[in-house]
Amino acid sequence: MRAAPIDHGEAGGSARREYDRRSARREMEVRDRHPVVGGFLLAMTGEPQATRAWAQGAIGEQIVGRHLDQLAGRGVVTLHDRRVPRSAANIDHLAVAPSGIFVIDAKYRAGRKVEMRKSGGFLHWGPRRLVVGGRDAGPMLEASAWQLTVVRRALRSAGVDGGVPLRAMLVLVEAQWGRSTSGLVVGRVDVLWPKAMASRVGAPGPLSPEIVTRLAECLAAQLPPA
């Protein structure tokens, strides 16, 4: 019996829906409180940053999604915006490629500088840490590493246990990278920009088209669209 077609999902779909929901709720509340001047107030005041962040997140995911979709000719199967069972979290992108499986978290960080800084004080230097836009990126790295664990668990549940290369990627969209030409590796996470990500995901590898398709089917069943 033929397997059901893979539902590839929609890049940035759940982030866009959440933005639309928050934006519509704000408009309704403002118009209810100020029936006469509500439209004027909406036009003159900007949206809260917490609301804009969802729209920016959707943009980042859509940009990364387009880069991934263009790799179909290289045998890459991409799954977008996957729901993590028993969790409110989602995984932005899964790319199943001849070179392995890539768990990709997209973040829109326009104009923000990416750098590695030493931690600690003058006499007691600690390990270098990733900083984006002046902020510690540790929580983003931890989220990427957790997503890697989620996908490894999903593969085991589908009867795939080991033998398939598996990497986590944190892709920072429109960030400032300075002199870096190949991205960074921080612990278990590759930190990249979209073109560098696409180059790495689209590289040749040992997995046959049949295996790539089968792995994508397993992950699509275990991690449905959000």
Secondary structure, DSSP 8 states (H G I E B T S, - for coil): ----------TTHHHHHHHHHHHHHHHHHHHHH-TTTHHHHHHHS---HHHHHHHHHHHHHHHHHHHHHTTGGGT-EEEEEEE-TTSS-EEEEEEEETTEEEEEEEEE-TT-BEEEEEEE-SSSEEEEEEEETTEE-HHHHHHHHHHHHHHHHHHHHTT--S-S-EEEEEEEET-B-TT-SS-EEETTEEEE-HHHHHHHHTS--S--HHHHHHHHHHHHHHS-B-
